[in-house]
């Protein structure tokens, strides 16, 4: 059993297939996702990984968390969560998990907090049909109707579908497909309904009802650390600018050497 990941929901877009079909996808981003701690069977009684995502200032977390981050040699994280794993899928503390943790075509289970909608009526909350729009119904067209029975039992049973708070609850959507991954930007694009609002945090795990692909990386992707593209461009520019300077210096040294040699030879000829 592999570790899951914590990702931020950025929004939706679409991807065009080679045959021209467009696929609507939800874009998830891994923001500096790193392993903060390990839970082992000998020390803790169970095997798990504690992951942290999103960097924050040290002053914005309490002293106990700062101690954990200091021990792990990891910058303070905005969100922490544990994932149960098997003992052979433990990842070293401080290692970063990138988008290569999942492969294209793989199915995942995603958990998140749904968008809160406040107090909702029975028609919106439970898809009731409501009362008739005419023929004797007055000011009760969207009411849920009767909720109880007779004198016996003389009460409303618990769990009765009525008006109430809707949304803002933890939901898990299973068997969502990974359409594409972007290692450079740390993006995972998912086909299907991902719970939560834009900017919210969700957790991804390998689907429990689907078989894992054969090319799935264990315990995680072994891709090298990502380098910022701006840094690469700066390095290339510096190298390009330094080459002509070195060449001109070498040419000047060679010219000076030739002048010196010719002077020496001229002196010998005069003598």
C-alpha positions in Angstrom: 0.0 0.0 0.0 1.5 3.3 -1.2 1.3 6.7 0.4 -1.3 9.2 -0.7 -0.7 12.9 -1.4 -2.1 16.3 -0.4 -3.0 18.6 -3.3 -4.6 22.0 -3.8 -7.6 22.3 -6.2 -6.8 25.1 -8.7 -9.9 24.8 -10.9 -11.0 23.2 -14.2 -9.8 23.3 -17.8 -9.9 21.0 -20.8 -7.4 18.8 -22.6 -7.6 17.9 -26.3 -6.9 14.3 -27.3 -5.0 13.4 -30.5 -8.3 12.5 -32.2 -9.8 15.9 -31.4 -11.9 14.9 -28.5 -11.8 17.3 -25.5 -11.7 16.0 -21.9 -12.8 18.3 -19.0 -10.3 18.0 -16.2 -9.8 19.3 -12.7 -6.3 20.7 -12.0 -4.6 19.7 -8.7 -1.2 21.1 -7.6 1.4 19.6 -5.3 3.0 22.6 -3.4 6.3 21.4 -2.0 4.9 18.2 -0.7 7.5 16.6 1.6 7.7 13.8 4.2 7.8 15.3 7.7 7.9 12.1 9.8 7.6 8.3 9.8 5.5 6.1 12.0 7.0 2.7 12.5 5.6 -0.5 14.0 8.3 -0.7 16.7 8.0 2.8 17.9 4.3 3.8 17.2 2.5 0.5 16.8 1.5 1.2 13.2 3.2 2.1 9.9 2.4 5.5 8.3 3.9 8.6 6.7 3.3 12.2 7.9 3.2 14.6 4.9 3.3 18.3 4.8 2.3 20.7 2.0 2.5 24.4 1.4 5.2 26.6 2.9 4.4 29.1 5.7 6.4 31.4 7.9 7.9 29.9 11.1 6.1 32.6 13.2 2.7 31.3 12.0 3.0 27.8 13.6 3.4 26.9 17.3 6.5 25.8 19.0 5.7 22.0 19.0 5.3 22.0 15.2 8.4 24.1 14.7 10.3 21.4 16.7 8.9 18.7 14.3 9.9 20.6 11.2 13.4 21.3 12.7 14.0 17.6 13.4 12.9 16.7 9.9 15.0 19.6 8.4 11.9 20.7 6.5 10.5 24.2 6.2 7.2 24.8 8.1 4.2 23.4 6.3 0.6 24.8 6.0 -1.2 21.4 6.2 -0.2 18.1 7.7 -1.7 14.6 7.3 -0.8 11.0 7.9 -1.2 8.2 5.4 -1.1 4.5 6.3 1.4 2.6 4.2 3.0 -0.8 4.1 6.4 -1.2 5.7 8.1 -1.6 2.3 6.7 1.7 1.0 8.2 4.0 3.6 9.8 7.2 2.2 12.8 9.0 3.7 12.1 12.0 5.9 12.6 15.2 4.0 12.1 13.7 0.5 9.8 15.6 -1.8 6.9 13.8 -3.6 6.2 15.1 -7.1 3.4 14.6 -9.6 5.2 11.5 -11.0 3.8 9.6 -8.0 0.8 8.9 -10.2 0.8 7.8 -13.9 -1.6 8.6 -16.7 -4.6 6.4 -16.9 -4.5 5.4 -13.3 -7.6 5.5 -11.1 -7.6 7.3 -7.7 -9.9 8.0 -4.8 -10.1 11.7 -3.8 -11.4 13.0 -0.5 -12.2 16.7 0.3 -14.6 19.0 2.0 -17.6 19.9 -0.2 -18.7 23.5 -0.8 -21.0 24.7 2.0 -24.5 25.8 0.9 -26.0 26.9 4.2 -29.5 26.0 5.3 -31.4 24.3 2.4 -34.9 23.1 1.9 -36.0 19.5 1.3 -36.2 20.0 -2.5 -32.6 21.2 -2.8 -31.2 19.0 -0.1 -32.9 15.7 -0.8 -34.3 16.2 -4.3 -37.9 16.1 -3.2 -40.5 16.9 -5.8 -42.4 19.3 -3.6 -46.2 19.9 -3.5 -48.4 20.6 -6.4 -48.1 24.0 -8.1 -51.9 24.6 -8.1 -55.3 23.0 -7.1 -55.6 23.9 -3.5 -51.9 24.2 -2.4 -51.3 27.6 -0.8 -47.9 29.0 0.1 -46.5 25.4 0.6 -45.3 24.5 -2.9 -41.7 23.7 -1.8 -42.4 22.3 1.6 -41.5 18.7 2.5 -45.0 17.7 3.8 -45.7 15.5 6.7 -42.8 14.2 8.8 -44.5 12.1 11.5 -46.9 9.3 12.0 -50.0 8.9 14.3 -50.2 9.1 18.1 -48.1 5.9 18.1 -45.1 6.4 17.9 -45.9 10.0 18.3 -42.4 11.3 17.3 -40.2 11.9 14.3 -37.6 9.2 13.7 -34.0 10.1 13.7 -32.5 10.6 10.3 -35.7 11.8 8.7 -35.0 13.7 5.5 -35.9 17.3 6.2 -34.6 20.8 5.6 -31.2 21.6 7.2 -27.6 22.3 6.6 -26.3 21.3 3.2 -22.6 20.8 2.2 -19.4 21.5 4.1 -18.9 17.8 4.8 -16.1 15.4 4.0 -16.8 13.3 0.9 -14.7 10.7 -1.0 -15.2 10.2 -4.7 -13.9 6.9 -6.0 -12.5 5.8 -9.3 -11.5 9.1 -10.8 -9.0 8.9 -13.7 -5.7 10.6 -14.0 -5.6 12.1 -17.5 -2.2 13.9 -17.4 0.6 14.9 -15.1 3.0 17.8 -15.4 6.3 17.2 -13.5 7.7 20.7 -14.1 4.8 22.5 -12.5 3.7 19.8 -10.1 0.2 19.4 -11.7 -2.1 16.4 -11.7 -5.2 16.6 -14.0 -8.2 14.5 -13.0 -11.2 13.5 -15.1 -14.4 13.6 -12.9 -16.0 15.4 -10.0 -13.4 16.5 -7.4 -15.0 17.7 -4.2 -14.3 21.1 -2.8 -14.0 24.7 -3.9 -11.1 26.4 -5.7 -8.2 26.8 -3.4 -9.3 23.9 -1.2 -7.1 20.9 -0.1 -7.9 17.4 -1.2 -6.2 14.0 -0.6 -5.4 11.5 -3.3 -5.0 7.7 -2.8 -4.7 4.8 -5.1 -8.2 3.4 -6.0 -9.2 0.5 -3.8 -11.6 -0.9 -6.3 -9.3 -0.8 -9.3 -6.2 -2.7 -10.0 -2.9 -0.7 -10.0 -1.0 -0.1 -13.2 2.1 -2.2 -13.9 4.3 0.9 -14.3 3.3 2.4 -10.9 6.4 3.7 -9.1 7.1 2.2 -5.6 7.3 3.7 -3.0 7.2 6.9 -5.1 8.6 8.5 -8.2 12.4 8.4 -8.4 12.5 11.5 -10.6 15.4 13.9 -9.9 14.6 17.2 -8.0 13.0 19.8 -10.3 15.0 22.8 -11.2 13.4 26.2 -11.8 13.2 27.1 -15.4 14.1 30.7 -14.7 17.3 29.5 -13.0 18.1 27.3 -16.1 17.7 30.3 -18.4 19.9 32.5 -16.2 22.6 29.9 -16.1 22.5 29.5 -19.9 22.7 33.3 -20.4 25.7 33.5 -18.1 27.4 30.7 -20.0 26.7 32.3 -23.3 28.1 35.6 -22.2 31.2 34.1 -20.6 32.3 32.2 -23.8 33.1 35.2 -26.0 35.0 36.9 -23.1 37.1 33.8 -22.5 37.8 33.5 -26.2 38.9 37.1 -26.5 41.2 36.8 -23.5 42.7 33.6 -25.1 43.2 35.5 -28.4 44.8 38.4 -26.7 47.2 36.1 -24.9 48.1 34.4 -28.1 48.7 37.7 -29.9 50.9 39.0 -27.1 52.9 35.7 -27.2 53.4 36.1 -31.0 54.6 39.7 -30.6 57.0 38.7 -27.9 58.4 35.8 -30.0 58.8 38.0 -33.1 60.6 40.7 -31.0 63.0 38.1 -29.6 63.7 36.7 -33.0 64.3 40.2 -34.4 66.8 40.9 -31.7 68.7 37.7 -32.4 68.9 38.4 -36.1 70.3 41.9 -35.5 73.1 40.5 -33.3 
